[in-house]
């Protein structure tokens, strides 16, 4: 960025405008903590954001115009010696396929039905699965993805967690996922091993960069 005429570019900058927030379910199983559900529903304490916030100032429009080029150059240097398509992204690609297999598993689908009926019996919508409850548009998430913590939201989240505990939904979900992951790794062991070598190469490069930076 300095070479592009921005000598005081911050190490941890904010974007010129607030980025679009994609709401992800942090645990993979929806909300699990009963105390947090009672207090924050499907959101979280605004004083403790889920993702660290940039500490630097906002980029100027001129800096933002040059940022993509410099960012791409930095990534090329950090990922040298790594085949992105073949090795680096392989595990992420397989994760998508494994998650599809998990959702099709009859044991999990039956567990979701039991959980859904339990939530509905307490007066709440019959969601198809816990992720649908977590991402319900009724919670009106704001720019950082947090919710309004309304009484209805908090009550729904409490019912959600209570039913998960009562029927051990998350435990079965985790077990099915672990089985599918293990089977996929066994079927594609060489490709996963190549991905692990790529990760180790990346870590060596990062360590070298950090040493040079002091």
MOMORA-V171075 format. One record per residue. N is the residue number from 1. RES is the residue in three letters. PHI is phi in radians with two decimals (* if undefined). Layout:
N;RES;PHI  N;RES;PHI
//
This chain:
1;UNK;*  2;UNK;-1.10  3;UNK;-1.15  4;UNK;-1.63  5;UNK;1.66  6;UNK;-2.21  7;UNK;-1.17  8;UNK;-1.85  9;UNK;-1.10  10;UNK;-1.23  11;UNK;-1.22  12;UNK;-2.27  13;UNK;-1.46  14;UNK;-1.60  15;UNK;-1.29  16;UNK;-1.02  17;UNK;-2.15  18;UNK;-1.17  19;UNK;-1.26  20;UNK;-1.25  21;UNK;-1.74  22;UNK;-1.76  23;UNK;-1.40  24;UNK;-1.96  25;UNK;-1.50  26;UNK;-1.01  27;UNK;-1.53  28;UNK;1.50  29;UNK;-2.16  30;UNK;1.44  31;UNK;-1.35  32;UNK;-2.20  33;UNK;-1.54  34;UNK;-1.16  35;UNK;-1.11  36;UNK;-1.15  37;UNK;-1.10  38;UNK;-1.12  39;UNK;-1.55  40;UNK;-2.10  41;UNK;1.10  42;UNK;-1.72  43;UNK;-1.95  44;UNK;-2.72  45;UNK;-1.05  46;UNK;-1.09  47;UNK;-1.37  48;UNK;-2.27  49;UNK;-1.06  50;UNK;-1.19  51;UNK;-1.92  52;UNK;-1.10  53;UNK;-1.58  54;UNK;-1.00  55;UNK;-1.70  56;UNK;-1.49  57;UNK;-1.26  58;UNK;-1.24  59;UNK;-1.19  60;UNK;-1.36  61;UNK;-1.08  62;UNK;-1.16  63;UNK;-1.15  64;UNK;-1.09  65;UNK;-1.13  66;UNK;-1.63  67;UNK;-1.03  68;UNK;-1.02  69;UNK;-1.14  70;UNK;-1.20  71;UNK;-1.12  72;UNK;-1.12  73;UNK;-1.13  74;UNK;-1.09  75;UNK;-1.12  76;UNK;-1.07  77;UNK;-1.19  78;UNK;-1.25  79;UNK;-1.82  80;UNK;-1.11  81;UNK;1.43  82;UNK;-2.09  83;UNK;-1.50  84;UNK;-1.07  85;UNK;-1.20  86;UNK;-1.38  87;UNK;-2.00  88;UNK;-1.13  89;UNK;-1.66  90;UNK;-1.08  91;UNK;-1.08  92;UNK;-1.11  93;UNK;-1.11  94;UNK;-1.19  95;UNK;-1.04  96;UNK;-1.09  97;UNK;-1.22  98;UNK;-1.12  99;UNK;-1.08  100;UNK;-1.10  101;UNK;-1.15  102;UNK;-1.07  103;UNK;-1.18  104;UNK;-1.50  105;UNK;-1.09  106;UNK;-1.11  107;UNK;-1.14  108;UNK;-1.23  109;UNK;-1.06  110;UNK;-1.17  111;UNK;-1.14  112;UNK;-1.11  113;UNK;-1.11  114;UNK;-1.11  115;UNK;-1.07  116;UNK;-1.08  117;UNK;-1.12  118;UNK;-1.08  119;UNK;-1.13  120;UNK;-1.12  121;UNK;-1.13  122;UNK;-1.66  123;UNK;1.67  124;UNK;-2.03  125;UNK;-1.01  126;UNK;-1.57  127;UNK;-1.19  128;UNK;-1.22  129;UNK;-2.85  130;UNK;-1.10  131;UNK;-1.15  132;UNK;-1.11  133;UNK;-1.16  134;UNK;-1.09  135;UNK;-1.73  136;UNK;-0.94  137;UNK;-1.09  138;UNK;-1.10  139;UNK;-1.41  140;UNK;0.86  141;UNK;-1.14  142;UNK;-1.66  143;UNK;-1.05  144;UNK;-1.70  145;UNK;1.61  146;UNK;-1.34  147;UNK;-1.81  148;UNK;-1.54  149;UNK;0.99  150;UNK;-1.17  151;UNK;-1.06  152;UNK;-1.10  153;UNK;-1.06  154;UNK;-1.13  155;UNK;-1.16  156;UNK;-1.13  157;UNK;-1.10  158;UNK;-1.10  159;UNK;-1.09  160;UNK;-1.00  161;UNK;-1.15  162;UNK;-1.04  163;UNK;-1.22  164;UNK;-1.05  165;UNK;-1.18  166;UNK;-1.09  167;UNK;-1.92  168;UNK;0.95  169;UNK;-1.09  170;UNK;-1.15  171;UNK;-1.10  172;UNK;-1.15  173;UNK;-1.02  174;UNK;-1.08  175;UNK;-1.11  176;UNK;-1.09  177;UNK;-1.09  178;UNK;-1.09  179;UNK;-1.12  180;UNK;-1.15  181;UNK;-1.13  182;UNK;-1.08  183;UNK;-1.15  184;UNK;-1.19  185;UNK;-1.11  186;UNK;-1.12  187;UNK;-1.29  188;UNK;-2.20  189;UNK;-1.03  190;UNK;-1.12  191;UNK;-1.23  192;UNK;-1.15  193;UNK;-1.09  194;UNK;-1.13  195;UNK;-1.11  196;UNK;-1.16  197;UNK;-1.11  198;UNK;-1.09  199;UNK;-1.10  200;UNK;-1.15  201;UNK;-1.07  202;UNK;-1.06  203;UNK;-1.12  204;UNK;-1.11  205;UNK;-1.11  206;UNK;-1.06  207;UNK;-1.06  208;UNK;-1.14  209;UNK;-1.10  210;UNK;-1.11  211;UNK;-1.10  212;UNK;-1.17  213;UNK;-1.33  214;UNK;1.40
//
